[in-house]
Amino acid sequence: MVKTKKPEEPVEAEVVEPKVAEPVQTSSERPKRRRHTGSIFWGCAFIFVGALLLLDNLNIISVHLNNLWQLWPIFIIGAGFSMLSIRGWLGGLLAFLLAAVIGTLVFFVAVDNPYYSVNNVAQGQQESTFDGNNGMGDQKELDLTLKTGAVELNIASNPTQQAFMAKLVSRRMVIDQSSTVSRDGIRYVTLETASNDDWWMGMMNSRLTVELTEKMPVSLHIETGASTITADLSTLQLKALTVKAGASTMDFRLGTVLTKQDVTIEAGVSKATIIVPKSAGVRIQTDDGLSHTNFADVSKVSDGVYESAGFATAEKQITIHAKIGVSSFELQRY
């Protein structure tokens, strides 16, 4: 029997599709990353302001927050510039240059420098004074309350004053005495600043200078808004100092003329520096809102309480009560 071979099944040929070369994009055809001028401008602005505040917290520079109100038109400029549709390298360059110019202005106005000062009377500003020396009579003590808006407040003692003298340099603000009462040998005076214009911008760029007597004990109470407060009270017979402030920068220099002094500070977003003599015993009571503290020669004795060595037996005692929000609080010695 003869075996026959089965016919082999035909194998289908594999069809290979030809590869199509992908078109090569030229540099002009590639999608470009868009740079928005507003994003670059505000990014640079936030970086600069953040760096400025950081340097202030590190005590490398001193920033006066109230002076920044003079630059409020910057917000209008920035908003208008962010609406422009300039893109590409030209838009980025313009945004960077504008941010650099505005940053320079902020630095020039807010940071201490020898070329800028608000001590001179600018065009359109006027001076108003209040003589608190009149009517003292046989009063043996002064209790003064200052109620101000957004001002630069400078306080010092003067041996020639019988009580006090106040001078305000402002465009629209004036000094307004609200009350004077004499009781039990103490003269109680409340001095307020008021705007003669309802437009709130009139309260900006104002400076109030107060000279206090060294001839009698003084209790000083300050109620202010966004301000810069500088007070040299080292030669004053200071019994008590009370400060209620908004977003402020405060610098107080105390002395040891009287045996005991009581200081109370209540403030919002602020920076407070208190300078006291090394010979004085110091006790500090704080809340938990302080973001940064630096107390020289003062140690923590319990939650929120700090004391210098030998406070209880010190001949001169200064007690400080601090209720401050997101702030920096520093105690220095001299």
C-alpha positions as CSV (number, residue, x, y, z in Angstrom):
1,M,0.0,0.0,0.0
2,V,1.5,3.3,-1.0
3,K,1.2,6.2,1.4
4,T,0.3,9.5,-0.1
5,K,1.5,12.9,1.4
6,K,-1.1,15.3,2.5
7,P,-0.9,18.5,0.7
8,E,0.6,21.3,2.8
9,E,-1.7,24.2,3.6
10,P,-0.5,27.4,2.0
11,V,1.1,29.9,4.4
12,E,-0.3,33.3,4.2
13,A,2.4,36.0,3.7
14,E,2.7,38.5,6.6
15,V,1.8,41.9,5.5
16,V,4.1,44.6,6.9
17,E,2.7,48.1,6.8
18,P,5.3,50.6,5.8
19,K,6.3,53.0,8.6
20,V,5.4,56.6,8.1
21,A,8.0,59.0,9.2
22,E,6.7,61.6,11.8
23,P,7.1,65.1,10.8
24,V,9.8,67.0,12.5
25,Q,8.7,70.2,14.3
26,T,10.8,73.2,13.8
27,S,11.5,75.6,16.7
28,S,9.0,78.0,15.3
29,E,6.3,75.3,15.3
30,R,6.8,74.0,18.9
31,P,4.3,75.3,21.4
32,K,5.6,78.1,23.5
33,R,5.2,78.4,27.2
34,R,3.2,81.5,27.9
35,R,4.4,83.9,30.6
36,H,1.7,86.1,32.0
37,T,3.0,89.5,33.0
38,G,0.7,89.7,36.1
39,S,2.0,86.4,37.5
40,I,5.7,87.5,37.1
41,F,5.0,90.9,38.6
42,W,3.1,89.7,41.7
43,G,5.5,86.8,42.2
44,C,8.4,89.2,42.3
45,A,6.5,91.6,44.6
46,F,5.6,88.9,47.1
47,I,9.2,87.6,47.2
48,F,10.6,91.1,47.9
49,V,8.0,92.0,50.6
50,G,8.5,88.6,52.3
51,A,12.3,89.1,52.2
52,L,11.9,92.6,53.7
53,L,9.7,91.4,56.6
54,L,12.1,88.5,57.2
55,L,15.1,90.9,57.5
56,D,12.9,93.0,59.9
57,N,12.2,90.0,62.1
58,L,15.9,89.1,62.2
59,N,16.6,92.7,63.3
60,I,18.9,93.3,60.3
61,I,16.7,96.3,59.2
62,S,13.9,98.3,60.8
63,V,10.7,98.5,58.8
64,H,8.1,101.2,59.5
65,L,4.8,99.7,58.5
66,N,2.8,102.9,58.7
67,N,5.0,104.5,56.0
68,L,3.8,101.9,53.5
69,W,0.4,103.5,53.4
70,Q,2.0,106.3,51.3
71,L,2.5,103.8,48.5
72,W,-1.2,102.7,48.2
73,P,-1.3,103.7,44.4
74,I,1.0,100.8,43.8
75,F,-1.9,98.4,44.1
76,I,-3.7,100.3,41.2
77,I,-0.5,100.2,39.1
78,G,-0.1,96.4,39.8
79,A,-3.7,95.6,39.0
80,G,-3.5,97.6,35.7
81,F,-0.2,96.0,34.7
82,S,-1.5,92.5,35.4
83,M,-4.3,93.1,32.8
84,L,-1.9,93.8,30.0
85,S,-1.6,91.0,27.4
86,I,2.2,91.3,26.8
87,R,3.7,87.8,26.6
88,G,7.0,86.4,25.9
89,W,10.4,87.7,27.0
90,L,9.3,91.3,26.6
91,G,6.4,90.9,29.1
92,G,8.6,89.1,31.6
93,L,11.3,91.8,31.4
94,L,8.8,94.6,31.9
95,A,7.2,92.8,34.8
96,F,10.6,92.3,36.5
97,L,11.7,95.9,35.9
98,L,8.4,97.2,37.3
99,A,8.6,95.0,40.4
100,A,12.2,96.1,40.9
101,V,11.2,99.8,40.8
102,I,8.3,99.3,43.2
103,G,10.5,97.2,45.5
104,T,13.0,100.0,45.6
105,L,10.3,102.5,46.5
106,V,9.1,100.3,49.3
107,F,12.6,99.9,50.7
108,F,13.2,103.6,50.4
109,V,10.1,104.6,52.3
110,A,9.7,101.8,54.9
111,V,13.3,101.2,55.9
112,D,15.5,103.7,57.9
113,N,17.9,105.5,55.5
114,P,19.6,108.9,55.5
115,Y,17.9,110.1,52.3
116,Y,14.3,109.8,53.4
117,S,12.7,111.5,56.4
118,V,9.2,112.5,57.4
119,N,10.5,115.0,59.9
120,N,10.0,118.0,57.6
121,V,6.6,119.5,57.0
122,A,5.6,118.4,53.5
123,Q,3.6,120.6,51.1
124,G,-0.1,120.7,52.1
125,Q,0.6,119.6,55.7
126,Q,-0.1,121.8,58.7
127,E,1.1,121.9,62.3
128,S,-1.3,121.9,65.3
129,T,-0.1,122.1,68.9
130,F,-1.6,121.7,72.3
131,D,0.0,123.2,75.4
132,G,-0.8,120.9,78.3
133,N,1.2,123.0,80.8
134,N,-1.6,125.5,81.3
135,G,-3.9,125.0,84.3
136,M,-1.7,122.6,86.2
137,G,-2.1,124.6,89.5
138,D,-1.1,122.5,92.5
139,Q,-1.5,119.2,90.7
140,K,1.2,116.6,91.7
141,E,0.7,113.9,89.1
142,L,-0.2,113.6,85.4
143,D,-2.4,110.9,83.9
144,L,-2.3,111.3,80.1
145,T,-4.3,109.3,77.5
146,L,-3.4,109.6,73.8
147,K,-6.0,108.4,71.2
148,T,-4.7,108.5,67.7
149,G,-5.3,107.1,64.3
150,A,-2.5,105.9,61.9
151,V,0.4,108.1,62.9
152,E,4.1,108.2,63.6
153,L,4.1,108.8,67.4
154,N,7.3,110.1,69.0
155,I,7.3,110.5,72.8
156,A,10.1,111.9,75.0
157,S,10.6,113.7,78.3
158,N,11.6,117.4,78.6
159,P,12.8,119.0,81.9
160,T,11.3,122.4,80.8
161,Q,7.8,121.1,80.6
162,Q,5.4,121.6,83.5
163,A,3.1,118.9,82.2
164,F,3.3,118.1,78.5
165,M,3.3,119.6,75.0
166,A,1.9,118.0,71.9
167,K,2.5,118.8,68.3
168,L,0.9,117.2,65.2
169,V,2.1,117.5,61.7
170,S,-0.5,116.2,59.2
171,R,-2.4,116.9,56.0
172,R,-5.9,116.6,57.4
173,M,-5.6,115.6,61.1
174,V,-5.8,118.0,64.0
175,I,-5.4,117.7,67.8
176,D,-8.7,117.6,69.7
177,Q,-8.7,117.8,73.5
178,S,-11.6,115.7,74.7
179,S,-11.4,116.1,78.4
180,T,-9.4,117.5,81.4
181,V,-10.3,116.6,85.0
182,S,-8.4,117.2,88.2
183,R,-9.0,115.0,91.1
184,D,-7.1,114.2,94.3
185,G,-4.0,116.0,93.1
186,I,-3.9,114.1,89.8
187,R,-4.6,115.8,86.4
188,Y,-6.4,113.5,84.0
189,V,-6.1,114.5,80.3
190,T,-7.4,112.8,77.2
191,L,-5.9,114.0,73.9
192,E,-7.3,112.8,70.6
193,T,-6.4,113.3,67.0
194,A,-9.3,113.8,64.6
195,S,-9.6,114.1,60.9
196,N,-11.2,117.3,59.4
197,D,-11.9,115.3,56.3
198,D,-14.1,112.2,56.0
199,W,-11.7,110.7,53.4
200,W,-9.7,108.1,55.4
201,M,-6.5,108.7,53.3
202,G,-6.2,112.0,55.2
203,M,-4.9,110.0,58.2
204,M,-1.8,108.8,56.5
205,N,1.6,110.3,56.8
206,S,0.9,112.1,60.1
207,R,3.4,112.6,62.9
208,L,2.5,113.3,66.5
209,T,5.3,114.5,68.9
210,V,4.7,114.6,72.7
211,E,7.1,116.0,75.3
212,L,6.4,115.0,78.9
213,T,7.4,116.6,82.2
214,E,10.2,115.1,84.4
215,K,8.9,117.0,87.4
216,M,6.1,114.7,88.5
217,P,5.0,111.1,88.3
218,V,3.3,110.3,84.9
219,S,0.9,107.5,83.9
220,L,0.7,107.2,80.1
221,H,-2.0,105.4,78.1
222,I,-1.8,105.1,74.3
223,E,-4.6,103.9,72.0
224,T,-3.6,103.9,68.4
225,G,-4.2,102.2,65.1
226,A,-1.5,101.2,62.5
227,S,1.3,103.3,63.9
228,T,5.0,103.5,64.6
229,I,5.7,104.4,68.2
230,T,9.1,105.5,69.5
231,A,9.3,106.6,73.1
232,D,12.3,107.4,75.2
233,L,10.9,107.4,78.8
234,S,14.3,106.7,80.5
235,T,14.3,110.0,82.5
236,L,10.6,110.1,83.1
237,Q,8.9,109.5,86.5
238,L,6.9,106.7,84.8
239,K,4.3,105.0,87.1
240,A,2.4,103.1,84.4
241,L,2.4,102.6,80.6
242,T,-0.5,101.1,78.8
243,V,-0.5,100.6,75.0
244,K,-3.4,99.3,72.9
245,A,-2.4,99.3,69.2
246,G,-3.2,97.7,65.9
247,A,-0.6,96.7,63.3
248,S,2.3,98.7,64.8
249,T,6.0,98.9,65.4
250,M,6.8,99.9,69.0
251,D,10.1,100.9,70.6
252,F,10.1,101.9,74.3
253,R,13.1,102.8,76.4
254,L,12.4,102.8,80.1
255,G,14.4,104.0,83.1
256,T,14.5,103.5,86.8
257,V,13.5,106.9,88.2
258,L,10.7,105.4,90.2
259,T,10.9,102.2,92.3
260,K,8.1,100.3,90.5
261,Q,6.8,100.6,86.9
262,D,3.9,98.7,85.4
263,V,3.8,98.2,81.6
264,T,0.8,96.7,79.7
265,I,0.9,96.1,75.9
266,E,-2.0,94.8,73.9
267,A,-1.4,94.8,70.1
268,G,-2.3,92.9,66.9
269,V,0.3,92.2,64.2
270,S,3.1,94.1,65.7
271,K,6.8,94.3,66.6
272,A,7.5,95.5,70.1
273,T,11.0,96.3,71.6
274,I,11.4,97.3,75.2
275,I,14.8,98.5,76.4
276,V,15.3,98.5,80.2
277,P,18.4,99.2,82.5
278,K,20.5,96.3,83.6
279,S,20.0,97.4,87.2
280,A,16.2,96.8,87.1
281,G,14.5,93.6,88.0
282,V,12.1,92.5,85.2
283,R,9.1,90.3,85.2
284,I,7.2,89.5,82.0
285,Q,3.8,87.9,81.7
286,T,2.7,86.9,78.1
287,D,0.0,85.1,76.4
288,D,0.5,82.3,73.8
289,G,0.2,84.5,70.7
290,L,3.8,85.5,70.4
291,S,5.5,84.2,67.3
292,H,9.0,85.3,68.3
293,T,10.5,86.3,71.6
294,N,14.0,87.4,72.6
295,F,14.3,88.3,76.3
296,A,17.8,89.4,77.4
297,D,18.8,88.2,81.0
298,V,15.3,86.9,81.7
299,S,14.4,83.3,82.2
300,K,11.2,81.4,82.0
301,V,9.8,80.4,85.4
302,S,6.4,79.0,84.3
303,D,4.0,79.1,81.4
304,G,3.9,82.6,80.1
305,V,6.0,84.0,83.0
306,Y,9.6,85.2,82.7
307,E,11.7,86.8,85.4
308,S,15.2,88.2,85.8
309,A,17.5,86.8,88.5
310,G,16.6,88.3,91.9
311,F,13.5,90.1,90.7
312,A,11.6,89.6,94.0
313,T,14.4,91.4,96.0
314,A,15.4,94.0,93.3
315,E,15.3,97.6,94.4
316,K,13.9,98.7,91.0
317,Q,11.1,96.5,89.5
318,I,9.5,96.7,86.1
319,T,6.5,94.4,85.4
320,I,5.5,93.9,81.8
321,H,2.1,92.4,80.7
322,A,2.1,91.5,77.0
323,K,-1.0,90.4,75.1
324,I,0.2,90.5,71.5
325,G,-1.0,88.7,68.4
326,V,1.2,87.4,65.6
327,S,4.2,89.5,66.6
328,S,7.8,89.8,67.6
329,F,8.5,90.8,71.2
330,E,12.1,91.7,72.3
331,L,13.6,92.8,75.6
332,Q,16.9,94.5,75.5
333,R,19.2,95.8,78.2
334,Y,21.4,98.9,78.5
